[in-house]
């Protein structure tokens, strides 16, 4: 399988990119984990090349904090 990339546009953020790619903002951590060099980036400038891993086959379970369980 070839590695896919996403080239950012000015103002892109992790959750917005995840929504564009997979239709779900909460999958942003999949992108973050595939692009550790940009861990501290919140809002991207234009032209950053990000690695896009395949969409997770299984549903990602978000763990609730103790006070919400």
N, C-alpha and C positions, 0 to 999 in steps of 0.2 A: 504494500500500500504506500503510495506517495505521501510525503508530508505536505499538508496544506498550510497555507499562510493567509493571514489577514493583514492588510495594510491599513493602518489607522487614518482617520480623518481628524482634523482639529476638533478637540472637545470630546472625543470618544472616552468612555469610561468602561471599566471591566463589565459591569452589569449590562450596559447598553450593547456592548459587543456580543455578549452571550445571548442577548435577546435577538440581535440581528442574525446570528449564526444558527441558533437552536430554538428560538421562540420562548426561552425561559431565562429570566435574569438570574435565578438562583444557581444556575450552573456556572457562574463566573469563577468559582474556585477551580474548576477543571482547567480554565485558561490560565489562571494565576500559577497553578502548579506546573504547567507546561512552559511557562515563561518566567523563571525565577529572577532573571536579570532586571525585570521591571516590577518587582514586588513592591517597591516604594512609590510607584507611580499611581496617582489617583485619576488624573485627567491627562490624556495623551495629546502630544502635538501630532500634526499630520506626518505621515510617512514612516511610522514605526512598523516594522515587520514582526508580527507575532506568529508563533507556531500554533496551529489549530489541531488539537488532537481529535480523534473521533468522538462523537457524542456518546456519553456513557450509555451502555445498553440497559443497565439496571437503573432504577430510580434512586437518586441520591437522597439519603435520609438526613435531614437537618436535625441535629440534636437540640432539643429545647433546653434552655437554662433550667436549673432546679425549681425555681419559683413558678415556672410555666407548666411543669409536668403534672 
